[in-house]
Amino acid sequence: MTLLLIGIATGISTFVGGSLALRFKNQIHLILGFSAGAVIGVALFDLFPEAIDIGQKFHTVGTLTTFIAIGFMAYMILDRTIPLVTSKESGHRGHVGAGSLTIHSFLDGLGIGLAFQVSPALGAIVAVAVLVHDFSDGINTVNLSLVGTGKPKVARLWLFADALAPLVGIGVSLLFAIPEQSLSIILSLFSGFFLYIGASELLPDSHHRHPRFLTSIMTVLGAGVIYGAIQLASF
């Protein structure tokens, strides 16, 4: 029952964040700036440190960093290859980017479930961290979909998928356990994915729309919010 309630809460957090992004889309340049900082912050302050913490018994930091680079390059190749087999109107970036964040939300739920398998205390810590940054995940999912497709209806569909993903991940965690050795590599790969999304898509697009100082402040604020949330969750 506890896991079910946590899964529902993460979905609500994601949905609220994404709904705000849809509601205030006229201020999209500021939201994109915030999202860029949040996505990069998740990669640098959450995913990679967690990968090191989990994987240090099995891998060197150099190995995990290599997988970050692999994730970055793999996402770049995917992003630049898809247009060769799809039209520009297909909005592939909106689907690939939002899909990547949805998979990340699924892994968030999976992480919550696995953490509770270790101990209730660890599960609670992970759940708080996920609840806080899933709000930003909702914003980021909507923004990536809008940037890639320009269609609010498609963005809403991805938002629903992202909101449901943690609950699905929690359910799957009850079926099996992912070895810590593999989980650290997965987290490193996703860190590379998000670094590419933030630095190569969200940051340039926010600056291109409105190259203002306030947009840069929002980017710093986005990263700062993620950093602060993770620090609070660690106490």
PAROZA-363444 format. One record per residue (C-alpha): x, y, z; residue in three letters; residue number from 1. Coordinates in steps of 0.001 Angstrom, whole numbers, plus 500000, padded with zeros to 6 digits. Each point is the difference from the previous one (the first is absolute). Example, Ala and Ser with C-alpha at 12.3 -4.5 7.8 and 13.67 -1.06 7.14 Angstrom:
BEGIN
VEXVO      c1      c2      c3  code  pos
VEXVO  512300  495500  507800   Ala    1
VEXVO  501370  503440  499340   Ser    2
REM end
This chain:
BEGIN
VEXVO      c1      c2      c3  code  pos
VEXVO  500000  500000  500000   Met    1
VEXVO  502869  502384  500838   Thr    2
VEXVO  501618  499432  496623   Leu    3
VEXVO  496679  500516  498234   Leu    4
VEXVO  499469  503344  501743   Leu    5
VEXVO  503537  501102  499185   Ile    6
VEXVO  499491  499031  496351   Gly    7
VEXVO  496802  502041  499826   Ile    8
VEXVO  501703  502954  501688   Ala    9
VEXVO  502885  499990  497500   Thr   10
VEXVO  497504  499927  497145   Gly   11
VEXVO  498119  502980  501445   Ile   12
VEXVO  503261  501917  500445   Ser   13
VEXVO  500956  499350  496363   Thr   14
VEXVO  496533  500919  498721   Phe   15
VEXVO  499864  503279  501942   Val   16
VEXVO  503396  501075  498666   Gly   17
VEXVO  499052  499174  496423   Gly   18
VEXVO  496597  501679  500283   Ser   19
VEXVO  501660  503233  501102   Leu   20
VEXVO  502297  499818  496977   Ala   21
VEXVO  496957  499650  497712   Leu   22
VEXVO  498093  502764  501789   Arg   23
VEXVO  502812  502546  499708   Phe   24
VEXVO  501360  499036  496582   Lys   25
VEXVO  500137  503697  499008   Asn   26
VEXVO  502903  500267  502427   Gln   27
VEXVO  501603  496958  498408   Ile   28
VEXVO  503451  501598  499743   His   29
VEXVO  500168  500381  503778   Leu   30
VEXVO  498626  496508  500576   Ile   31
VEXVO  502472  498569  497483   Leu   32
VEXVO  502848  501801  501752   Gly   33
VEXVO  498883  498568  503348   Phe   34
VEXVO  499577  496547  498445   Ser   35
VEXVO  503492  500077  498492   Ala   36
VEXVO  501503  500676  503416   Gly   37
VEXVO  497779  497372  501625   Ala   38
VEXVO  500872  497292  497452   Val   39
VEXVO  503724  500727  500260   Ile   40
VEXVO  499658  500157  503783   Gly   41
VEXVO  498337  496575  500106   Val   42
VEXVO  502904  498576  497995   Ala   43
VEXVO  502780  501637  502038   Leu   44
VEXVO  498510  500074  503510   Phe   45
VEXVO  497769  496913  500027   Asp   46
VEXVO  500629  497322  497379   Leu   47
VEXVO  503803  499998  499840   Phe   48
VEXVO  500607  500263  503791   Pro   49
VEXVO  497456  497211  500503   Glu   50
VEXVO  501770  497898  497355   Ala   51
VEXVO  503313  500477  501814   Ile   52
VEXVO  498457  499241  503389   Asp   53
VEXVO  498362  496808  498744   Ile   54
VEXVO  502725  498850  497627   Gly   55
VEXVO  503222  500817  501852   Gln   56
VEXVO  500180  496401  501245   Lys   57
VEXVO  500008  498732  496415   Phe   58
VEXVO  501363  502739  497707   His   59
VEXVO  502568  502782  500035   Thr   60
VEXVO  498875  503601  499638   Val   61
VEXVO  501731  500002  496619   Gly   62
VEXVO  497847  497105  498813   Thr   63
VEXVO  496791  501704  501071   Leu   64
VEXVO  501133  503261  498393   Thr   65
VEXVO  500610  498073  496782   Thr   66
VEXVO  496390  498840  500050   Phe   67
VEXVO  498879  503617  500415   Ile   68
VEXVO  501917  500821  496816   Ala   69
VEXVO  498478  496972  498272   Ile   70
VEXVO  496512  501145  501018   Gly   71
VEXVO  500694  503534  498752   Phe   72
VEXVO  501345  498818  496633   Met   73
VEXVO  497305  497351  499561   Ala   74
VEXVO  497233  502548  500553   Tyr   75
VEXVO  501683  502417  497595   Met   76
VEXVO  500241  497328  497290   Ile   77
VEXVO  496375  498991  500549   Leu   78
VEXVO  498850  503621  499886   Asp   79
VEXVO  501850  500639  496728   Arg   80
VEXVO  499174  496671  498355   Thr   81
VEXVO  496222  499986  500453   Ile   82
VEXVO  499478  503005  497647   Pro   83
VEXVO  501532  497924  497197   Leu   84
VEXVO  497047  497601  500135   Val   85
VEXVO  497253  502406  501108   Thr   86
VEXVO  498717  503308  498698   Ser   87
VEXVO  500728  503236  501831   Lys   88
VEXVO  496317  500289  500807   Glu   89
VEXVO  500064  496813  502049   Ser   90
VEXVO  501411  501784  503042   Gly   91
VEXVO  502334  497127  500832   His   92
VEXVO  501853  502016  502635   Arg   93
VEXVO  496793  500493  501915   Gly   94
VEXVO  499406  496260  500122   His   95
VEXVO  503598  498889  500629   Val   96
VEXVO  500672  502597  502700   Gly   97
VEXVO  496664  499549  501785   Ala   98
VEXVO  500323  496234  499646   Gly   99
VEXVO  503444  500086  501604   Ser  100
VEXVO  498637  501940  502972   Leu  101
VEXVO  497085  497568  500274   Thr  102
VEXVO  502431  497078  500144   Ile  103
VEXVO  501916  501917  502658   His  104
VEXVO  496784  500368  502023   Ser  105
VEXVO  499447  496253  499634   Phe  106
VEXVO  503495  499438  501403   Leu  107
VEXVO  499187  502420  502832   Asp  108
VEXVO  497100  497765  500983   Gly  109
VEXVO  502168  496939  499600   Leu  110
VEXVO  502603  501605  502257   Gly  111
VEXVO  497400  500746  502662   Ile  112
VEXVO  498793  496406  499995   Gly  113
VEXVO  503524  498568  500152   Leu  114
VEXVO  500971  502420  502778   Ala  115
VEXVO  497065  498793  502095   Phe  116
VEXVO  501244  496461  499440   Gln  117
VEXVO  503218  501022  501762   Val  118
VEXVO  498320  501875  502874   Ser  119
VEXVO  496996  502258  500676   Pro  120
VEXVO  502329  502851  501001   Ala  121
VEXVO  501928  499898  496721   Leu  122
VEXVO  496749  499705  498090   Gly  123
VEXVO  498622  503108  501696   Ala  124
VEXVO  503117  502029  499133   Ile  125
VEXVO  499874  498965  496356   Val  126
VEXVO  496255  500669  499857   Ala  127
VEXVO  500416  503572  501309   Val  128
VEXVO  502718  500711  497432   Ala  129
VEXVO  497843  498641  497175   Val  130
VEXVO  496913  501915  501140   Leu  131
VEXVO  501852  503298  499963   Val  132
VEXVO  501682  499722  496625   His  133
VEXVO  497050  498299  498262   Asp  134
VEXVO  498367  503430  500061   Phe  135
VEXVO  502809  501218  497743   Ser  136
VEXVO  499778  496808  497955   Asp  137
VEXVO  496406  500882  499133   Gly  138
VEXVO  501053  503469  498848   Ile  139
VEXVO  502899  498599  498001   Asn  140
VEXVO  497886  497310  498319   Thr  141
VEXVO  497431  502555  498823   Val  142
VEXVO  502684  502431  498829   Asn  143
VEXVO  501905  497394  497999   Leu  144
VEXVO  496788  498826  498370   Ser  145
VEXVO  498891  503560  499172   Leu  146
VEXVO  503418  500912  498607   Val  147
VEXVO  500078  496890  497808   Gly  148
VEXVO  496365  499791  498881   Thr  149
VEXVO  498386  503354  500752   Gly  150
VEXVO  496814  498113  500909   Lys  151
VEXVO  498529  500407  503519   Pro  152
VEXVO  497872  496862  499488   Lys  153
VEXVO  503122  497888  499436   Val  154
VEXVO  501659  501652  502998   Ala  155
VEXVO  497023  499056  502182   Arg  156
VEXVO  500226  496374  498879   Leu  157
VEXVO  503684  499881  500905   Trp  158
VEXVO  499219  501689  503313   Leu  159
VEXVO  497479  497274  500851   Phe  160
VEXVO  502540  497342  499039   Ala  161
VEXVO  502682  501660  502134   Asp  162
VEXVO  497604  500320  502949   Ala  163
VEXVO  499117  496291  499839   Leu  164
VEXVO  503587  498815  499470   Ala  165
VEXVO  501143  500092  503680   Pro  166
VEXVO  497003  497926  501081   Leu  167
VEXVO  500774  497455  497274   Val  168
VEXVO  503635  499944  501115   Gly  169
VEXVO  498998  499327  503600   Ile  170
VEXVO  497793  497139  498825   Gly  171
VEXVO  502791  498484  497938   Val  172
VEXVO  502389  500231  502960   Ser  173
VEXVO  497841  497467  501803   Leu  174
VEXVO  500721  497419  497298   Leu  175
VEXVO  503803  499952  500002   Phe  176
VEXVO  503114  501760  501249   Ala  177
VEXVO  502506  501794  497742   Ile  178
VEXVO  503615  499320  501024   Pro  179
VEXVO  501668  503119  501400   Glu  180
VEXVO  502817  499486  497502   Gln  181
VEXVO  497596  500449  497082   Ser  182
VEXVO  497982  502770  501643   Leu  183
VEXVO  503054  502249  500346   Ser  184
VEXVO  500731  499675  496283   Ile  185
VEXVO  496382  500792  499107   Ile  186
VEXVO  500118  503118  502165   Leu  187
VEXVO  503243  501101  498310   Ser  188
VEXVO  498478  499542  496545   Leu  189
VEXVO  496980  502087  500948   Phe  190
VEXVO  502304  502658  501394   Ser  191
VEXVO  501557  500234  496533   Gly  192
VEXVO  496549  500133  498379   Phe  193
VEXVO  498905  502895  502199   Phe  194
VEXVO  503224  501949  499541   Leu  195
VEXVO  499393  499886  496249   Tyr  196
VEXVO  496318  500949  500316   Ile  197
VEXVO  500763  502948  502265   Gly  198
VEXVO  503120  501325  498310   Ala  199
VEXVO  499182  499277  496357   Ser  200
VEXVO  496222  500502  499849   Glu  201
VEXVO  498457  501921  502891   Leu  202
VEXVO  502751  502563  500610   Leu  203
VEXVO  500401  501072  496336   Pro  204
VEXVO  496249  500118  499451   Asp  205
VEXVO  499327  502145  503070   Ser  206
VEXVO  502736  502452  498999   His  207
VEXVO  498885  500083  496363   His  208
VEXVO  496456  500992  500972   Arg  209
VEXVO  500956  502755  502434   His  210
VEXVO  503744  500581  500516   Pro  211
VEXVO  499468  501855  503232   Arg  212
VEXVO  501812  500071  503305   Phe  213
VEXVO  496870  498766  501788   Leu  214
VEXVO  500025  496803  497934   Thr  215
VEXVO  503515  499249  501232   Ser  216
VEXVO  498913  500716  503568   Ile  217
VEXVO  497188  497480  499582   Met  218
VEXVO  502519  497392  498817   Thr  219
VEXVO  502134  500544  503092   Val  220
VEXVO  496841  499911  502123   Leu  221
VEXVO  498920  496692  498422   Gly  222
VEXVO  503339  498381  500844   Ala  223
VEXVO  499922  501558  503464   Gly  224
VEXVO  496533  498671  500772   Val  225
VEXVO  501076  496468  499107   Ile  226
VEXVO  503187  500341  502059   Tyr  227
VEXVO  498096  501333  503009   Gly  228
VEXVO  497337  497323  499748   Ala  229
VEXVO  502581  497228  499877   Ile  230
VEXVO  501884  501474  502971   Gln  231
VEXVO  496792  500234  502037   Leu  232
VEXVO  499043  496434  499099   Ala  233
VEXVO  503385  498728  501176   Ser  234
VEXVO  499466  501180  503606   Phe  235
REM end
